[in-house]
Amino acid sequence: MIDHAPVLMIVLPVFASLVLTLAGPLGHRAAYGLLILSIAGSLAAALATLVQVVEAGRPVHYHMGDWMPPMGIELVIDHLSAGILVMISGCALLTAIYSMHTARQDNPDRLHHYYALFALLVAGLMGMTATGDVFNLYVLLEISAISSYGLLARGRGKAYYATFRYLMMGTIGASFYLLGVGYIYIMTGSLNMADLSDILSRPEFKDSVSVRIGFTLIILGIWTKMALFPMHAWMPNAYSRAGTTTACLIAPLMTKVSVYVMLRIMFTVFSVDYIFQQIAWSRLVIYLASAAAVLGMITALSQRDLRKMLTYIIVAEIGYLTGGAWLANTAGYTGAVYHILADGLMTLCLFMAVGAIIYRTGVSTSVAMEGIFQRMPVTAGVFLIAAASVVGIPPFCGFFSKWYLLQGGVEAGEWVFVAALIIAGLVAAVMFFRLLEMAFFGRLDDAVMENGSQNAHAAALNIRMDEAPLTMLLPLVITGAALFGLGIYTNEVVQYLIRWSLPAGM
Amino acid sequence: MTWDTSLLWQFDILILLMMVICAVTALALEGLLSSAIVTGVYSFLICLMWTHMMAVDVAFTEAAVGAAISTVIFLGTAQYINRWIKKDRPREQGIKQLTIVIGVICAVMMLTATRDLPDWADPASPASTHLSPGYIAQGYHETATPNVVTSVLADYRGYDTMFEAVVVFAAALVVMVVLRRTSHKHRKVLHLRPKREGRDTVLRGAAQSIIPVMQIFALYVLCHGHYSPGGGFQGGVIFGASFILLALCYNLKFSMNRFREHLVLWCCAGGVLLYAGIGAACLGLGKNFLGYAALADLLGVTGKMARSHGILAVEVGVGITVMAVMVSLYYDLASGGDLEDGL
């Protein structure tokens, strides 16, 4: 069975989604259990594959339908994708456990269809990460995109409008990717990543305009998908109006997987040589990334809505990741890959904590933070850990990724990027300090009187300590512990996973 | 047929010109209904283009999906949307101009790339020399399927096709989740929809004689995919279209009484379940996922015939899903999500 782990981790959620679609009569508990079971299976398969990859020291290949690549489609799980697959399925599992109360609150009707889309999104993201075929990647990109449109549209207020904008931008991004793949296919006749890499390294493609434009289209498509500044406008509203569970699932994963796809296209399909010698954009991209980091954090500082603030933090983090990937040195690449894992966990942790706070207080602006340390000590403690990690305080993982990124920036002599990282970190510190000050010293009663939300009012009158339910608290604490654990085991992660995935010639 | 006698470049230029005109017209028209119809014309033109490139399978799909069903679904939806777009505010004008600038830049970029692309229908281009000869040479011997397109689609790249069926399924699920949600009392649009009393004798007579033929043709297309252009997607769309035609000629309720919403949902998921289930069965029988050769012992045939049967089975799965999804999309969109009444 272990040989089939690569495909099982993708098709288990697909099967779950199909069954969940029809599982309406079984009730919401069965749906919840089925979702958790399938994603836990997926996580187990991902972990088994990770162990296999690390032990063997080489990628695991899985040939679909027993066809040899490049004729057929293969899944290739190497050191880079194995880590990210575990991150995706792990985050999805935690979110699934977390969803018990919030998903039912956000979806009074058709909960099983909501869960079916949830499982499909996970399958799409897993498939995108595991595949070794550029067209297959597109198909799974569509699956993750379509299911995320459905999930986001079930949000609150004007979620429909925000999702419609996202749908337009997402479709444009996917079309650009597909067009780019089309150009590359016309020039090479292949879709398999390893085969493409062989063909594209031939000298006649070095100066080919079509290949270059194919690459440009693919990268522009991915940037739109991952909301790199200035193509991020669709994201804040879409994510901040989403339901709590949806936000916890989509915010950490969608953009990170797009960054992974960018790394794949840059370093597996094309080569370090081609990206940094033939295409001389790295300077420009690093400026864009720096702008994203600084402007994202500053905009986040100016937000009152908690989740909108977190979404702008994602915009900034995407800047870190893109900058790291385009620095063209080992430290930058290490930082970028490590930060995919770290930022996935940090974002998940922040969104879960804020989701729990909103669930209890019913307020989604920063006022909800008032006196949260007295009322929800565990949630507030985990929020503090996540905040420390985003700001970059050791020993949490956010510190180490930033350390690598700074080191990479200094080595490459990209001072703009270094400055942007430092400024963004300081702004993040100011932002979280403001929130934590409210959380520590804020007077609960004042907040409730000013914002007479009934929920909060009742909470203030009756109970002093009002922690979130256990199904929300448990995943939250695990994520917080993971932030700490990833930070402690940074060396091991870098040594056993990231070192192995360094692209040739870097 | 050799490529140089069959390709008339004047014809291509003509179609291309008409396509550009259609695309611009569709954008410039103010009415959504007319825009939808022009988009349909565009699809027919591109369908001619595919036929001319001898990509008949693609042309067939385009005709069924792009030209026919999408247009009908657009029309069914447009009745709810304000038919006349309001005059743009100055800010939106600015964004429109920006869009045009970006569009022009992209077009210039893509046209630049054509400089070193291989010639039109060049037999020496990488796309026709790298992998295609392998598929053409081995396809029949390995899968016992004369139509190479089908063997590539459902076997060599069957994993892609499975997820394409999942995409179609996901589309129906999303529309369902989004539309069948709000409480119907609060909807403003519902009174806008046309009431069908239905005394259209000619339409009904035509439907009565066309629909059975359509359904048999759909089944033929589905099953004959091994030998001629066709397969699950095209067959499914045609079969789904027969129910939509029924709804158009009678009314939505009439069609829904024959193909109930509950059954539609089961078919949407069931088709994909059949496809993925066959994949999983292969895995259970000791081969890789979707390695249909594993079914050989079970079916009592040789490995390559097992592949051929496997292709048929997954095509049936795709057909069921596509058929049900088309119907489901139409039910939801034409009735505004309440499945009560509609076009």
Interface residues (C-beta under 8 A of the other chain):
Chain A: H4 V7 V11 V14 F15 L18 V19 T21 L22 Y62 H63 M64 G65 D66 W67 P70 M71 G72 I73 D109 R110 H113 Y114 A116 L117 L120 A123 G127 D133 F135 N136 V139 L140 E142 I143 I146 S147 Y149 G150 A153 R154 Y160 L179 Y183 Y185 I186 M187 T188 G189 S190 I199 S208 V209 S210 R212 I213 G214 T216 L217
Chain B: M109 M110 T112 A113 T114 R115 D116 L117 P118 S125 P126 A127 S128 T129 H130 L131 S132 G134 Y135 D155 Y156 R157 G158 Y159 D160 F163 E164 V166 V167 F169 A170 A171 L173 V174 M176 V177 V178 R180 R181 L265 W266 C268 A269 V272 L273 A276 G279 A280 C282 L283 K287 N288 F289 L290 G291 Y292 A293
